[in-house]
Structures are given as structure tokens and as C-alpha cells.
């Protein structure tokens, strides 16, 4: 009993140590990146006006966080991003389930999806401006367009990755189509859907800012960056980029934690945590 308890204690210690090690590795990578950035800026490979040092940029980032106007810009950008992302999920998940469940529908729609998926938000920006004019609507449209594809494709793959043995077992227990869908297929695809959402979030944040620069009417972080660029000072622009990167990291990390809590039973997560 004592040996077993000590082994269990050792395993618990290993599990607790893994997040700490991963966090430390991430910090080391971030510090190394900043050191390289500082070195390149100090050596003046690029003119300082176009490429400020890491220390100057980080100081400016902390300075920006004390400005109410910048927090308003962050709020507006997150609003456009999250609204567009929510619409993408409402479109992509049901569509992915419908396509992934049927071989015939999958074969019919596959070519169309592959043709439409590479069209970038930049190519559609003039259309968004023409239809929605300026403001938040063209930004939301561009976010929806770019976010819907990773969620749709991952949902399709998740539905098609269902183990035939699990399907046959459910059928042998008398489960109908809807019961198999909600109790077998969707739980199996859940991890794929969350992965698609995580990919879409990083794209959505970048596209929301780009949309605000092009058609946002001065709103959000994109509008703020446009104004600062027009003034000729690029240090605040770099500082805003650092803050945007931090926001994207925190959102992705939050979703990862939610996934670990909600889908801890899923095979893919158990395999990942066992490493």
C-alpha cells in the first residue's frame, strides 16, 4: 500500500509539474524573441524609425494600457470579433454536421468548399464596403467569412472520423439516428470543433483589425492604428501589435483550459496530457 501510494503521489507530482514546465518553456521562448528583437534593433539593420527596440515598444505598450481610449478600441474590436465568431459557429457547426454525416453530401460539396475556402478577406473587402458601407458591419462580414472555414472543415472531419465500431455498437443497442448523432457522433467531433474555433479565433482577431483599418470608420484597434500611422509615429503601432498578440494568446489559452475541463474524457486530450 505504501509503495502504491508513493507511486500515485509521484504521478500526481508529474501531472502538476507539466503545466509549470510548459509555462516556463513559453516564457523562455518569449524572452529569447525579445532579446533577438532588441539585438536586431540595436544593430540598426533597419532604421530605428521603422523598427523600434523591444524595450521602447514594451514601455509604450504599458503606457497604452493606461489610456481609456485604447481600452475602448479593444472593446470595439473584441465586439466585432466575437460577434463574427458566434455567427461563424452558428453557420459552420450545423453545416459541418450535415456534410460530415453523409458521404453523398460530402462528395457534392467538397469541391465547392475547396474553391471558396482560399478566397481571402482582402479580396472581399471592396464587396463588404460596397454592401455594408463603413462601420462594424463590414468588419463582422469579413470575420465571418474567414472564421467559418476552419470551423466547418474541422467539424466535417470530426463527423467523418467516427469509429465504425462505435457506430455499430450504438446501433446494436437500438439507438436511432438522432440518438447516435447526439450521444456518439457529436461528442466524438467536439474536440475537432473546439480546435476549429481556436484556429478561427486567431484569424478572426487579425481580420477584425484589418477590417477596421480598411472599412471600420476609425473604430477599434484597427482605426486607432490607422490614426497613429497617419501621424508618422510607428512606436505606438508596434506597441498595439504587442498588446493584440497578448490578447490573442490569452483568449486561446482560456479556450484551451475550457476544452481541457469540458472534454477531459476525450481520447485526443487524454493522449496529449499523457505525453
Secondary structure per residue as TSV (DSSP state, phi and psi in degrees):
chain	resnum	aa	ss	phi	psi
A	1	X	-	360.0	-41.7
A	2	X	H	-64.1	-40.7
A	3	X	H	-64.7	-43.9
A	4	X	H	-61.5	-42.7
A	5	X	H	-63.9	-40.0
A	6	X	H	-66.5	-36.6
A	7	X	H	-66.4	-43.2
A	8	X	H	-61.8	-40.1
A	9	X	H	-63.0	-39.7
A	10	X	H	-63.9	-40.5
A	11	X	H	-64.5	-41.1
A	12	X	H	-61.8	-39.5
A	13	X	H	-63.9	-39.2
A	14	X	H	-64.5	-43.5
A	15	X	H	-62.2	-40.3
A	16	X	H	-70.4	-30.8
A	17	X	H	-75.3	-28.0
A	18	X	H	-58.6	-49.2
A	19	X	H	-60.4	-36.7
A	20	X	H	-64.0	-44.2
A	21	X	H	-63.2	-43.9
A	22	X	H	-63.5	-41.2
A	23	X	H	-63.2	-42.9
A	24	X	H	-62.9	-40.9
A	25	X	H	-63.0	-40.8
A	26	X	H	-63.3	-40.4
A	27	X	H	-64.5	-40.8
A	28	X	H	-61.0	-43.4
A	29	X	H	-62.6	-41.9
A	30	X	H	-64.8	-42.3
A	31	X	H	-64.6	-41.7
A	32	X	H	-62.6	-41.2
A	33	X	H	-62.4	-46.1
A	34	X	H	-63.4	-37.9
A	35	X	H	-64.6	-42.8
A	36	X	H	-64.5	-42.3
A	37	X	H	-58.5	-47.6
A	38	X	H	-61.5	-41.9
A	39	X	H	-63.3	-46.4
A	40	X	H	-64.2	-39.6
A	41	X	H	-68.7	-40.1
A	42	X	H	-65.6	-31.9
A	43	X	T	-81.2	-4.2
A	44	X	T	56.8	42.6
A	45	X	S	-64.1	-29.0
A	46	X	S	-128.3	147.8
A	47	X	-	-55.4	138.8
A	48	X	T	-58.8	-29.9
A	49	X	T	-66.4	-25.6
A	50	X	T	-99.7	-18.5
A	51	X	S	-142.9	81.6
A	52	X	-	-68.3	162.6
A	53	X	-	-71.2	162.7
A	54	X	H	-64.2	-40.5
A	55	X	H	-65.1	-41.4
A	56	X	H	-63.1	-41.6
A	57	X	H	-66.9	-43.7
A	58	X	H	-65.1	-39.6
A	59	X	H	-60.8	-42.7
A	60	X	H	-66.2	-33.4
A	61	X	H	-63.2	-46.5
A	62	X	H	-64.3	-34.8
A	63	X	H	-64.7	-41.5
A	64	X	H	-63.1	-36.8
A	65	X	T	-64.7	-14.2
A	66	X	T	-91.4	1.1
A	67	X	-	-100.5	125.7
A	68	X	H	-62.9	-38.8
A	69	X	H	-60.2	-35.7
A	70	X	H	-71.6	-35.7
A	71	X	H	-65.7	-35.9
A	72	X	H	-63.3	-40.1
A	73	X	H	-64.2	-41.3
A	74	X	H	-61.3	-43.9
A	75	X	H	-59.6	-45.6
A	76	X	H	-63.7	-40.5
A	77	X	H	-67.1	-44.4
A	78	X	H	-64.2	-35.8
A	79	X	H	-60.3	-49.9
A	80	X	H	-64.0	-41.5
A	81	X	H	-64.8	-48.6
A	82	X	H	-69.3	-36.6
A	83	X	H	-66.3	-44.1
A	84	X	H	-64.1	-38.7
A	85	X	H	-66.4	-40.6
A	86	X	H	-62.9	-42.2
A	87	X	H	-63.5	-40.1
A	88	X	H	-61.1	-43.3
A	89	X	H	-63.7	-42.8
A	90	X	H	-64.3	-29.3
A	91	X	H	-84.7	-48.7
A	92	X	H	-75.2	-39.4
A	93	X	H	-66.8	-51.4
A	94	X	H	-61.1	-40.7
A	95	X	H	-64.2	-41.0
A	96	X	H	-65.0	-38.2
A	97	X	H	-64.4	-44.2
A	98	X	H	-64.3	-42.7
A	99	X	H	-71.7	-43.3
A	100	X	H	-70.3	-24.4
A	101	X	H	-76.5	-24.4
A	102	X	-	-120.5	125.5
A	103	X	H	-63.3	-38.1
A	104	X	H	-65.9	-47.2
A	105	X	H	-64.4	-38.1
A	106	X	H	-61.9	-45.8
A	107	X	H	-67.5	-34.6
A	108	X	H	-70.2	-40.8
A	109	X	H	-92.5	-13.6
A	110	X	H	-58.9	-45.9
A	111	X	H	-63.6	-42.3
A	112	X	H	-62.1	-44.5
A	113	X	H	-61.7	-44.0
A	114	X	H	-69.1	-26.1
A	115	X	H	-76.5	-38.7
A	116	X	H	-83.1	-32.1
A	117	X	H	-58.5	-39.2
A	118	X	T	-74.9	-9.9
A	119	X	-	-66.8	121.1
A	120	X	-	-84.1	161.8
A	121	X	H	-64.8	-31.4
A	122	X	H	-60.9	-41.4
A	123	X	H	-66.4	-28.8
A	124	X	H	-93.7	-5.4
A	125	X	H	-58.6	-45.4
A	126	X	H	-59.6	-38.6
A	127	X	H	-64.6	-41.1
A	128	X	H	-62.5	-40.9
A	129	X	H	-67.5	-40.3
A	130	X	H	-63.8	-41.0
A	131	X	H	-81.9	-45.8
A	132	X	H	-105.2	-1.7
A	133	X	-	63.9	-133.7
A	134	X	S	-114.5	172.5
A	135	X	S	111.3	-155.0
A	136	X	H	-81.9	-25.0
A	137	X	H	-63.8	-46.4
A	138	X	H	-63.1	-33.4
A	139	X	H	-65.0	-44.7
A	140	X	H	-62.2	-41.9
A	141	X	H	-58.4	-45.5
A	142	X	H	-66.5	-37.9
A	143	X	H	-63.3	-44.6
A	144	X	H	-60.6	-45.6
A	145	X	H	-60.5	-44.8
A	146	X	H	-80.2	-26.5
A	147	X	H	-84.9	-26.8
A	148	X	H	-68.1	-30.2
A	149	X	H	-71.3	-49.5
A	150	X	H	-61.7	-35.0
A	151	X	H	-69.4	-42.9
A	152	X	H	-62.5	-48.8
A	153	X	H	-64.6	-43.5
A	154	X	H	-65.3	-37.0
A	155	X	H	-65.1	-42.0
A	156	X	H	-60.2	-48.2
A	157	X	H	-62.9	-38.1
A	158	X	H	-64.1	-40.2
A	159	X	H	-68.9	-35.5
A	160	X	H	-83.4	-9.7
A	161	X	T	-90.5	9.3
A	162	X	-	-64.1	130.1
A	163	X	-	-64.7	123.7
A	164	X	H	-57.8	-31.2
A	165	X	H	-64.2	-42.6
A	166	X	H	-63.4	-40.0
A	167	X	H	-64.7	-47.5
A	168	X	H	-65.1	-36.6
A	169	X	H	-63.4	-43.6
A	170	X	H	-62.8	-40.1
A	171	X	H	-64.1	-39.4
A	172	X	H	-66.8	-24.2
A	173	X	T	-87.2	4.6
A	174	X	T	87.2	15.2
A	175	X	-	-70.5	137.0
A	176	X	-	-84.8	-175.6
A	177	X	H	-60.9	-46.7
A	178	X	H	-67.0	-39.4
A	179	X	H	-64.3	-41.5
A	180	X	H	-65.2	-39.9
A	181	X	I	-61.1	-50.2
A	182	X	I	-84.0	-25.2
A	183	X	I	-104.5	-14.0
A	184	X	I	-126.1	-58.3
A	185	X	I	-67.6	-51.7
A	186	X	H	-64.1	-44.2
A	187	X	H	-58.8	-36.9
A	188	X	H	-65.2	-36.5
A	189	X	H	-85.5	-8.3
A	190	X	H	-57.1	-44.3
A	191	X	H	-64.5	-36.0
A	192	X	H	-64.8	-42.0
A	193	X	H	-63.0	-45.4
A	194	X	H	-63.4	-39.3
A	195	X	H	-61.5	-42.1
A	196	X	H	-61.7	-39.8
A	197	X	H	-65.5	-41.0
A	198	X	H	-63.3	-40.0
A	199	X	H	-65.3	-42.6
A	200	X	H	-65.1	-33.2
A	201	X	H	-62.2	-45.9
A	202	X	H	-63.6	-38.7
A	203	X	H	-68.9	-42.8
A	204	X	H	-62.2	-39.5
A	205	X	H	-64.4	-45.5
A	206	X	H	-64.9	-42.6
A	207	X	H	-68.7	-36.4
A	208	X	H	-60.6	-43.5
A	209	X	H	-67.2	-43.0
A	210	X	H	-62.7	-41.1
A	211	X	H	-63.2	-37.5
A	212	X	H	-67.7	-35.3
A	213	X	H	-65.3	-42.1
A	214	X	H	-81.0	-45.1
A	215	X	H	-138.4	17.4
A	216	X	S	-83.4	-4.6
A	217	X	T	62.6	31.8
A	218	X	T	83.9	6.8
A	219	X	-	-87.7	158.4
A	220	X	H	69.3	-173.6
A	221	X	H	-64.2	-37.0
A	222	X	H	-60.7	-44.6
A	223	X	H	-63.6	-38.8
A	224	X	H	-64.8	-42.9
A	225	X	H	-63.6	-40.1
A	226	X	H	-60.7	-41.9
A	227	X	H	-66.0	-43.2
A	228	X	H	-67.0	-37.8
A	229	X	H	-64.6	-38.6
A	230	X	H	-65.5	-28.3
A	231	X	T	-76.9	-11.7
A	232	X	T	92.8	-0.8
A	233	X	-	-102.4	117.2
A	234	X	-	-95.7	-12.6
A	235	X	H	-60.7	-46.9
A	236	X	H	-62.2	-29.6
A	237	X	H	-67.0	-46.2
A	238	X	H	-61.5	-40.5
A	239	X	H	-62.7	-42.2
A	240	X	H	-63.8	-37.7
A	241	X	H	-62.9	-39.4
A	242	X	H	-63.1	-42.8
A	243	X	H	-66.0	-40.6
A	244	X	H	-61.7	-42.2
A	245	X	H	-60.7	-41.0
A	246	X	H	-65.1	-40.1
A	247	X	H	-62.8	-45.3
A	248	X	H	-60.6	-41.1
A	249	X	H	-63.9	-44.7
A	250	X	H	-65.2	-40.1
A	251	X	H	-64.7	-44.6
A	252	X	H	-64.1	-40.4
A	253	X	H	-65.8	-40.3
A	254	X	H	-62.1	-44.3
A	255	X	H	-66.1	-35.2
A	256	X	H	-63.7	-41.6
A	257	X	H	-65.5	-41.0
A	258	X	H	-61.6	-42.1
A	259	X	H	-61.7	-42.7
A	260	X	H	-64.4	-36.7
A	261	X	H	-74.0	-46.0
A	262	X	H	-78.8	-31.5
A	263	X	T	-118.7	34.3
A	264	X	T	-62.1	-21.5
A	265	X	T	-81.6	-13.9
A	266	X	S	-70.6	142.1
A	267	X	H	-59.9	-39.4
A	268	X	H	-63.5	-38.2
A	269	X	H	-74.2	-37.7
A	270	X	H	-65.7	-36.0
A	271	X	H	-67.4	-41.9
A	272	X	H	-65.0	-41.7
A	273	X	H	-75.4	-18.3
A	274	X	T	-78.9	-9.7
A	275	X	-	-74.4	360.0
